[in-house]
Amino acid sequence: MGDIVVIGAGQAAASLVARLRGKGHEGAITVIGAESEPPYQRPPLSKAYLLGEMDKDRLFLRPRSFYDDQRITLLLGEPAVSVDTTARHVIAAGREIAYDDLVFCTGSTPRTLPEAIGGRLEGVCVVRGIADVDAMRPRFTPGARVLIVGGGYIGLEAAAVAAKLGLKVTLVEMADRILQRVAAPQTSDWFRALHVAHGVDLREGVGLGRLTGSDGRVTAADLTDGSTLPVDFVIVGVGILPETALAEASGIAIENGIRTDEMGRTSAPNVWAAGDCASFPHEGRQMRLESVGNAIDQAEAVADNLMGAAAPYVPKPWFWSDQYDVKLQIAGLNTGYDQVVVRAGGDGPVSHWYYRAGQLIALDAMNDPRAFMVGKRLIEAGKSADPVVVGDAGADLKALLRA
């Protein structure tokens, strides 16, 4: 095989290049990343790293020596600026880099607030990269007043860290409930109670009207319920967007991300995509999965196909979130669910099992790794589970795997 260039230096890129070398690819491999750091984990940024429980070096997926040993060239701190899919070269770091195959692993970027409502004031933060967290970490001092905009997992994780460090936390979610886009009301209720118990002022059905400031720095927030809050800083957690600008400028088809076929190929010859930036066909539509698991699995599938496997990518969705002393583990996709079964409850492990037309399709497990393991295996095998058995806290879940 020939030379491979990877644009993007995150989880998908790291998984792809390691897989290529592991499978025996001998050609040159070049990874181009806009950030100055080698590929690193992003999930701990809003949790252990922000809390100071994880050093920066522990974020890196591989030591720099790995890339040297594997003859993988890292071009960091210089984003790719153009791609010519006809001549097959990339312009980056002031030079032309030829490729035989190109892979977009450009990931995603956080949504930001419009400048018209104060989104560019100093003290308005997002959580995406190491530099973002390094910049906001000094603000996490006991008694500081933080407004978190968005009640998804990023917002809730940031709220948990802030509350744990003794900040005064207000979280606003414009939708009727937190986690509305991704979870059942039962899961929303469970996490609402968790955050309220930790002192978070959680306001649902309330949006941000505008931010105001003094000397260019945010000092207050006007909310849509008519209230005004004094704030020391703001964390925006209102979702992410696939990073597709370079691919689109190169004439590559975009559909809910960089559109790929089931093998990971884009509309341009010898150009592939994997991770948050890529959409792939699934159940009659182009789907994107924003998760570490998908970034790894899809990137490895693309690497295998670059090596000639010709194997369609079959997603096995799983996700997680850490908040306070709770580990939430999610398996499957709950799209179109019509029944939710709650197992156990109280102060112990609890899990919420999603069904569609009697078929188990997903579950949320809170401090319940056993339920997660069983549910994940059932879902991946295309099996279901009797809702009556699932709802019986005394029933042996592992018996479901033998049914």
C-alpha positions as CSV (number, residue, x, y, z in Angstrom):
1,M,0.0,0.0,0.0
2,G,1.0,3.6,-0.5
3,D,1.2,6.7,1.7
4,I,-1.6,7.6,4.0
5,V,-2.4,11.1,5.3
6,V,-4.8,11.6,8.3
7,I,-6.3,15.0,8.9
8,G,-7.2,15.4,12.6
9,A,-5.2,14.2,15.6
10,G,-7.8,12.9,18.1
11,Q,-9.1,9.5,19.3
12,A,-10.1,8.3,15.8
13,A,-6.8,9.3,14.2
14,A,-4.8,7.6,17.0
15,S,-6.8,4.4,16.7
16,L,-6.6,4.4,12.9
17,V,-2.8,4.7,12.6
18,A,-2.1,2.2,15.4
19,R,-4.4,-0.3,13.6
20,L,-2.7,0.3,10.3
21,R,0.8,-0.4,11.7
22,G,-0.6,-3.3,13.6
23,K,-2.0,-4.8,10.4
24,G,1.3,-4.4,8.7
25,H,1.0,-1.3,6.6
26,E,4.5,-0.3,5.5
27,G,3.8,3.0,3.7
28,A,4.3,6.5,5.1
29,I,1.7,7.7,7.6
30,T,1.3,11.4,8.4
31,V,-1.1,12.8,11.0
32,I,-2.0,16.5,10.8
33,G,-3.4,18.2,13.9
34,A,-4.4,21.7,14.6
35,E,-3.6,21.4,18.3
36,S,0.0,21.3,19.5
37,E,-0.6,18.2,21.6
38,P,-0.4,14.6,20.4
39,P,-3.7,12.6,20.3
40,Y,-5.3,12.6,23.8
41,Q,-8.4,11.6,25.6
42,R,-11.2,14.2,25.7
43,P,-13.7,12.7,28.2
44,P,-11.5,13.3,31.3
45,L,-11.2,17.0,30.4
46,S,-14.5,17.9,31.9
47,K,-14.0,15.5,34.9
48,A,-10.7,14.2,36.3
49,Y,-8.5,16.7,34.5
50,L,-10.6,19.7,35.4
51,L,-10.7,18.4,39.0
52,G,-6.9,18.1,39.0
53,E,-7.1,14.4,39.6
54,M,-5.4,13.6,36.3
55,D,-2.1,15.0,35.0
56,K,-1.8,16.2,31.4
57,D,0.6,13.4,30.5
58,R,-2.0,10.8,31.5
59,L,-4.4,12.3,28.9
60,F,-2.2,11.2,26.0
61,L,-3.4,8.1,24.2
62,R,0.2,7.1,23.4
63,P,3.6,8.5,24.4
64,R,5.3,10.5,21.7
65,S,7.9,7.7,21.4
66,F,5.2,5.4,20.0
67,Y,4.8,7.5,16.9
68,D,8.5,7.7,16.4
69,D,8.9,3.9,16.8
70,Q,6.1,3.3,14.4
71,R,7.4,5.7,11.8
72,I,4.3,7.9,12.1
73,T,4.9,11.6,11.4
74,L,3.0,14.0,13.6
75,L,2.5,17.5,12.1
76,L,1.0,19.3,15.1
77,G,-0.1,22.9,15.7
78,E,-0.6,23.6,12.0
79,P,-4.1,22.8,10.6
80,A,-4.5,21.4,7.1
81,V,-5.6,24.4,4.9
82,S,-6.6,22.7,1.7
83,V,-7.1,19.3,0.0
84,D,-6.8,18.6,-3.7
85,T,-8.6,15.3,-4.3
86,T,-7.6,15.2,-7.9
87,A,-3.9,15.8,-7.5
88,R,-4.1,13.9,-4.2
89,H,-2.2,16.2,-1.9
90,V,-2.8,18.2,1.3
91,I,-1.4,21.7,2.1
92,A,-0.4,21.9,5.7
93,A,2.5,23.4,7.7
94,G,3.5,25.4,4.6
95,R,4.1,22.4,2.4
96,E,2.4,20.0,0.1
97,I,2.0,16.5,1.3
98,A,1.1,13.8,-1.2
99,Y,-1.2,10.9,-0.4
100,D,-2.4,7.7,-1.9
101,D,-5.2,7.5,0.6
102,L,-6.6,10.3,2.8
103,V,-8.6,10.0,6.0
104,F,-10.6,12.8,7.6
105,C,-10.7,12.3,11.4
106,T,-11.4,16.0,12.1
107,G,-13.9,15.3,14.9
108,S,-16.2,18.1,16.1
109,T,-16.3,21.6,17.4
110,P,-18.5,22.9,20.2
111,R,-21.5,25.2,19.5
112,T,-20.9,28.7,20.8
113,L,-23.1,31.5,21.8
114,P,-23.7,34.3,19.3
115,E,-21.7,37.5,19.8
116,A,-25.0,39.4,19.7
117,I,-26.0,38.0,23.1
118,G,-22.6,38.3,24.7
119,G,-21.0,35.1,23.5
120,R,-17.6,36.7,23.0
121,L,-17.2,38.2,26.4
122,E,-14.2,37.2,28.4
123,G,-15.2,34.5,30.9
124,V,-17.5,32.6,28.5
125,C,-16.0,29.2,28.1
126,V,-16.5,25.9,26.2
127,V,-15.1,22.5,27.1
128,R,-13.5,20.9,24.1
129,G,-9.7,20.8,24.3
130,I,-6.8,20.9,26.8
131,A,-6.3,24.6,26.2
132,D,-10.0,25.3,27.0
133,V,-9.8,23.6,30.3
134,D,-6.4,25.0,31.2
135,A,-7.9,28.5,30.6
136,M,-11.0,27.9,32.8
137,R,-9.5,25.9,35.6
138,P,-8.2,28.9,37.6
139,R,-11.9,30.1,37.7
140,F,-12.9,27.1,39.7
141,T,-12.5,28.6,43.2
142,P,-14.9,28.0,46.1
143,G,-17.7,30.5,46.1
144,A,-17.3,31.5,42.5
145,R,-20.6,31.9,40.6
146,V,-20.9,29.9,37.5
147,L,-23.7,29.7,35.0
148,I,-23.8,26.5,32.9
149,V,-25.9,26.8,29.7
150,G,-27.1,23.4,28.5
151,G,-28.4,20.3,30.4
152,G,-26.7,17.6,28.3
153,Y,-23.9,15.4,29.5
154,I,-21.2,18.0,29.1
155,G,-23.1,20.6,31.0
156,L,-24.1,18.2,33.8
157,E,-20.5,16.9,34.1
158,A,-19.2,20.5,34.4
159,A,-21.9,21.2,37.0
160,A,-20.8,18.2,39.0
161,V,-17.2,19.3,39.0
162,A,-18.1,22.9,40.0
163,A,-20.4,21.8,42.8
164,K,-17.8,19.4,44.1
165,L,-15.3,22.2,44.2
166,G,-17.6,24.4,46.2
167,L,-18.8,26.8,43.4
168,K,-22.3,28.3,43.3
169,V,-23.7,26.6,40.3
170,T,-26.8,27.5,38.2
171,L,-27.6,25.3,35.2
172,V,-30.2,26.4,32.7
173,E,-31.8,24.1,30.1
174,M,-34.1,25.6,27.5
175,A,-35.9,22.3,26.9
176,D,-38.6,21.0,29.3
177,R,-36.1,18.7,31.0
178,I,-32.4,18.0,31.2
179,L,-31.1,15.2,28.8
180,Q,-34.4,15.5,26.8
181,R,-32.7,14.8,23.5
182,V,-30.8,11.7,24.7
183,A,-32.7,10.0,27.6
184,A,-36.0,9.0,28.9
185,P,-37.8,11.1,31.6
186,Q,-36.9,8.5,34.2
187,T,-33.2,9.2,33.6
188,S,-33.7,12.9,33.5
189,D,-35.6,12.7,36.9
190,W,-32.8,10.6,38.4
191,F,-30.0,13.0,37.4
192,R,-32.1,16.1,38.3
193,A,-32.5,14.7,41.9
194,L,-28.7,14.0,42.0
195,H,-27.7,17.5,41.1
196,V,-30.3,19.2,43.3
197,A,-29.0,17.1,46.2
198,H,-25.5,18.5,45.5
199,G,-26.8,22.1,45.6
200,V,-27.1,22.9,41.9
201,D,-29.7,25.5,41.1
202,L,-31.2,23.6,38.1
203,R,-33.7,25.4,36.0
204,E,-35.5,23.6,33.2
205,G,-37.6,25.3,30.5
206,V,-35.4,28.4,31.0
207,G,-33.0,29.7,28.4
208,L,-30.3,32.3,28.2
209,G,-31.5,35.7,27.0
210,R,-28.2,37.5,26.9
211,L,-25.0,38.0,28.8
212,T,-23.8,41.4,29.9
213,G,-20.5,42.5,31.1
214,S,-18.1,45.2,32.3
215,D,-14.8,46.0,30.6
216,G,-15.4,43.2,28.2
217,R,-15.8,40.6,30.9
218,V,-19.1,38.7,31.6
219,T,-20.7,39.8,34.9
220,A,-24.4,38.9,34.6
221,A,-26.9,36.7,32.7
222,D,-30.5,37.7,31.8
223,L,-32.6,34.5,31.6
224,T,-35.8,33.9,29.7
225,D,-37.8,33.6,32.9
226,G,-37.1,37.3,33.6
227,S,-34.5,36.8,36.2
228,T,-30.9,38.2,36.2
229,L,-28.0,36.4,37.7
230,P,-24.7,37.8,38.7
231,V,-22.0,35.5,37.3
232,D,-18.2,35.2,37.5
233,F,-18.0,33.0,34.4
234,V,-20.1,30.9,32.1
235,I,-19.7,27.4,30.6
236,V,-21.5,26.7,27.4
237,G,-22.5,23.1,26.8
238,V,-25.1,23.2,24.0
239,G,-23.8,20.5,21.8
240,I,-21.2,20.0,19.1
241,L,-21.1,20.1,15.3
242,P,-19.1,17.8,13.0
243,E,-16.0,19.5,11.7
244,T,-16.6,19.3,7.9
245,A,-15.4,22.7,6.6
246,L,-12.2,21.4,4.9
247,A,-14.0,18.4,3.4
248,E,-16.8,20.5,2.1
249,A,-14.3,23.0,0.6
250,S,-12.7,20.0,-1.2
251,G,-15.9,19.1,-2.9
252,I,-16.7,16.1,-0.7
253,A,-20.4,15.3,0.0
254,I,-21.7,16.4,3.4
255,E,-24.8,14.8,5.0
256,N,-25.1,15.1,8.7
257,G,-21.3,15.1,8.7
258,I,-18.8,13.9,6.0
259,R,-20.9,11.3,4.2
260,T,-19.4,7.9,3.9
261,D,-20.6,4.5,2.6
262,E,-20.7,1.4,4.8
263,M,-16.9,0.9,4.3
264,G,-16.0,4.5,5.4
265,R,-15.3,5.8,1.9
266,T,-16.4,9.4,1.1
267,S,-17.6,10.7,-2.3
268,A,-14.1,11.4,-3.4
269,P,-11.8,8.6,-4.6
270,N,-9.3,7.3,-2.0
271,V,-10.7,9.6,0.7
272,W,-12.2,8.1,3.9
273,A,-13.6,9.5,7.1
274,A,-14.1,8.2,10.7
275,G,-15.1,9.5,14.1
276,D,-17.4,12.4,15.1
277,C,-17.0,14.1,11.7
278,A,-18.3,11.1,9.7
279,S,-21.8,9.9,9.0
280,F,-22.4,6.4,7.9
281,P,-25.5,4.5,6.6
282,H,-27.5,2.8,9.3
283,E,-31.2,1.8,9.2
284,G,-31.9,3.8,6.1
285,R,-30.3,7.1,7.1
286,Q,-26.9,8.7,7.6
287,M,-26.0,8.4,11.3
288,R,-23.3,10.0,13.4
289,L,-22.3,8.8,16.8
290,E,-20.5,11.2,19.1
291,S,-18.6,8.8,21.3
292,V,-15.2,7.4,22.1
293,G,-16.4,3.9,21.3
294,N,-17.5,4.9,17.9
295,A,-14.3,6.8,17.2
296,I,-12.3,3.8,18.0
297,D,-14.4,1.2,16.3
298,Q,-15.1,3.1,13.1
299,A,-11.5,4.2,12.8
300,E,-10.3,0.6,13.1
301,A,-12.9,-0.5,10.6
302,V,-11.6,2.1,8.1
303,A,-8.0,1.0,8.8
304,D,-9.0,-2.6,8.0
305,N,-10.7,-1.6,4.8
306,L,-7.7,0.4,3.8
307,M,-5.8,-2.9,4.2
308,G,-8.4,-4.6,1.9
309,A,-10.9,-6.1,4.4
310,A,-13.9,-4.8,2.5
311,A,-16.0,-5.2,5.7
312,P,-19.0,-2.9,6.4
313,Y,-18.9,-1.0,9.6
314,V,-21.5,-2.3,12.1
315,P,-21.8,0.1,15.1
316,K,-22.1,-1.2,18.6
317,P,-23.1,2.0,20.4
318,W,-22.0,2.6,24.0
319,F,-21.4,5.7,26.0
320,W,-20.6,6.8,29.5
321,S,-20.7,9.8,31.8
322,D,-19.2,10.4,35.3
323,Q,-21.0,12.8,37.7
324,Y,-20.1,13.0,41.4
325,D,-19.7,9.4,42.5
326,V,-22.0,8.1,39.8
327,K,-20.9,6.3,36.6
328,L,-23.6,6.3,34.0
329,Q,-23.1,3.6,31.3
330,I,-25.3,3.6,28.2
331,A,-25.6,0.8,25.7
332,G,-27.6,0.9,22.4
333,L,-29.7,3.7,20.9
334,N,-33.0,4.5,22.4
335,T,-34.5,6.1,19.2
336,G,-38.2,5.4,19.0
337,Y,-38.6,3.7,22.3
338,D,-42.1,3.1,23.6
339,Q,-41.5,1.5,27.0
340,V,-39.0,2.1,29.8
341,V,-38.5,-0.5,32.5
342,V,-36.9,0.6,35.8
343,R,-34.8,-1.9,37.7
344,A,-34.0,-1.5,41.4
345,G,-33.8,2.1,42.7
346,G,-33.3,3.9,45.9
347,D,-29.7,4.6,46.9
348,G,-28.3,1.6,45.2
349,P,-27.7,0.7,41.5
350,V,-30.5,1.4,39.1
351,S,-30.9,0.9,35.4
352,H,-33.5,2.0,32.8
353,W,-34.2,-0.4,30.0
354,Y,-35.6,0.9,26.7
355,Y,-38.0,-1.2,24.5
356,R,-39.4,-0.6,21.1
357,A,-42.3,-2.9,20.1
358,G,-41.2,-5.4,22.7
359,Q,-37.6,-5.4,21.7
360,L,-34.8,-4.3,24.0
361,I,-32.9,-1.5,22.2
362,A,-30.9,0.4,24.9
363,L,-30.3,0.9,28.6
364,D,-29.0,3.5,31.0
365,A,-27.2,2.0,34.0
366,M,-26.3,4.2,37.0
367,N,-23.6,2.6,39.1
368,D,-24.8,-0.8,37.8
369,P,-22.0,-2.3,35.7
370,R,-23.7,-5.8,35.9
371,A,-26.9,-4.5,34.2
372,F,-24.8,-2.6,31.6
373,M,-22.8,-5.7,30.7
374,V,-25.8,-7.9,30.4
375,G,-27.9,-5.3,28.5
376,K,-25.0,-4.5,26.1
377,R,-24.4,-8.1,25.2
378,L,-28.1,-8.7,24.6
379,I,-28.4,-5.7,22.4
380,E,-25.4,-6.5,20.4
381,A,-26.6,-10.1,19.9
382,G,-30.0,-8.8,18.7
383,K,-31.7,-10.5,21.7
384,S,-34.4,-9.0,24.0
385,A,-35.2,-9.5,27.6
386,D,-38.6,-10.1,29.3
387,P,-39.6,-6.7,30.8
388,V,-41.1,-8.5,33.8
389,V,-37.9,-10.2,34.6
390,V,-35.9,-7.0,34.1
391,G,-38.1,-5.1,36.4
392,D,-37.7,-7.7,39.2
393,A,-34.8,-6.6,41.3
394,G,-34.4,-10.1,42.7
395,A,-34.1,-11.8,39.3
396,D,-30.8,-13.0,38.0
397,L,-29.8,-10.8,35.1
398,K,-27.2,-13.2,33.8
399,A,-29.9,-15.8,33.2
400,L,-31.1,-13.6,30.5
401,L,-27.9,-14.3,28.5
402,R,-28.7,-18.0,28.6
403,A,-32.3,-17.6,27.5
